[in-house]
Amino acid sequence: MKKSKRILIATFAILAVILVVGYVLFGWMFYGYQSTDCKERGKAYRIRAERLKRDARTTLRIGTHKEDVIRFFQENGLPVSFDKGLSEYEGTIYTRGCAPAGCGSDDALLGLRVKVDSTGTVVGEPVVGALYTNCL
């Protein structure tokens, strides 16, 4: 029993050494190279998402009327739809950015939703979602 335990420990130690050496020697292969174009798309995507969050907070305040809500969606290039079940306006676009390592592609989405009452007046804070779609 003692000998088999030593063999097991030695096996795990050897595997750990192999993994560490392999990572040091070949880890660069898993680094996601990002071209200049990719980085520019990523920067533009981040800026657009941040601007949408900021503008939504300042423009879509509680009490904002239906016409102003629809205009905000249109001015920001978001298709607007009304979800009766959730009583909210929502819009999502699919775009490209520069995804971090671990993502299958640079595909991303940018969405906005805001709760409204029966007359279409804003009753809750707007929610902006920005994420890469093919990530682990």
C-alpha positions in Angstrom: 0.0 0.0 0.0 2.8 2.4 0.9 4.6 1.7 -2.5 1.5 2.4 -4.5 0.9 5.7 -2.7 4.5 6.8 -3.5 3.9 5.9 -7.2 0.7 7.8 -7.3 2.3 10.9 -5.7 5.3 10.6 -8.1 2.9 10.4 -11.1 1.0 13.5 -10.0 4.3 15.4 -9.5 5.6 14.4 -12.9 2.3 15.5 -14.5 2.5 18.8 -12.7 6.0 19.4 -13.9 5.0 18.6 -17.5 2.0 21.0 -17.3 4.2 23.8 -15.9 7.0 23.3 -18.5 4.4 23.0 -21.3 2.7 26.2 -20.3 6.0 28.0 -20.1 7.2 26.7 -23.5 3.9 26.7 -25.4 1.6 29.1 -23.5 2.2 31.8 -26.1 0.2 29.7 -28.5 -2.9 30.2 -26.5 -2.5 34.0 -26.3 -5.2 35.6 -28.5 -3.4 37.8 -30.9 -5.5 40.9 -31.7 -4.9 42.9 -34.8 -5.0 46.7 -34.9 -8.4 46.5 -36.6 -9.7 44.2 -33.9 -8.5 46.5 -31.2 -10.2 49.5 -32.9 -13.5 47.6 -33.2 -13.2 46.7 -29.5 -12.6 50.2 -28.5 -15.5 51.5 -30.6 -17.8 48.9 -29.1 -16.8 49.8 -25.5 -17.2 53.5 -26.2 -20.7 52.9 -27.8 -21.8 50.8 -24.9 -20.6 53.3 -22.3 -22.2 56.2 -24.2 -25.5 54.3 -24.4 -25.4 53.6 -20.7 -24.7 57.2 -19.9 -27.2 58.6 -22.3 -29.9 56.2 -21.3 -29.5 57.2 -17.6 -29.8 60.9 -18.4 -32.5 60.7 -21.1 -34.7 57.9 -20.0 -35.5 59.1 -16.5 -38.6 57.9 -14.6 -41.5 59.9 -16.1 -40.1 60.1 -19.7 -43.0 59.8 -22.2 -43.4 57.1 -24.8 -42.5 59.3 -27.8 -39.2 60.3 -26.2 -38.4 56.6 -25.4 -39.1 55.5 -28.9 -37.0 58.5 -30.3 -34.1 57.5 -28.0 -34.0 54.0 -29.3 -34.2 55.2 -32.9 -31.5 57.8 -32.4 -29.2 55.2 -31.0 -29.8 52.7 -33.9 -31.7 50.2 -31.8 -34.8 48.6 -33.1 -37.5 49.2 -30.6 -40.2 46.6 -29.6 -42.7 46.4 -26.8 -42.9 43.4 -24.6 -46.4 43.4 -23.1 -45.7 40.6 -20.7 -42.8 42.5 -19.1 -44.2 46.0 -19.8 -40.9 47.2 -21.2 -39.5 48.6 -24.4 -36.4 46.7 -25.6 -34.0 46.7 -28.5 -30.9 44.7 -29.4 -28.4 45.0 -32.2 -25.7 42.5 -33.1 -22.3 43.9 -34.0 -18.6 43.0 -33.8 -16.0 44.1 -31.3 -12.7 42.5 -30.3 -13.4 39.6 -28.0 -11.1 38.5 -25.2 -9.3 35.2 -25.2 -11.7 32.3 -24.7 -14.3 33.6 -27.1 -15.0 31.9 -30.4 -15.6 35.0 -32.4 -15.8 38.8 -32.1 -19.6 38.8 -32.4 -21.2 40.9 -29.8 -24.6 42.4 -28.9 -25.7 45.7 -27.5 -29.1 45.9 -25.9 -31.3 48.3 -24.0 -34.5 47.7 -22.1 -36.6 50.0 -19.9 -39.8 49.3 -17.9 -42.9 51.4 -18.7 -46.4 51.7 -17.4 -49.6 51.2 -19.5 -49.3 54.6 -21.1 -45.6 54.0 -22.1 -44.1 56.3 -19.5 -40.8 55.1 -18.0 -41.2 53.7 -14.5 -37.8 52.1 -14.0 -34.1 52.7 -14.6 -32.9 51.7 -18.1 -30.8 48.5 -18.4 -28.0 48.3 -21.0 -26.4 45.0 -21.8 -23.2 44.6 -23.8 -21.5 41.2 -24.2 -19.7 39.0 -26.6 -21.9 36.2 -27.7 -19.5 33.2 -28.3 -17.6 33.1 -25.0 -17.2 30.3 -22.6 
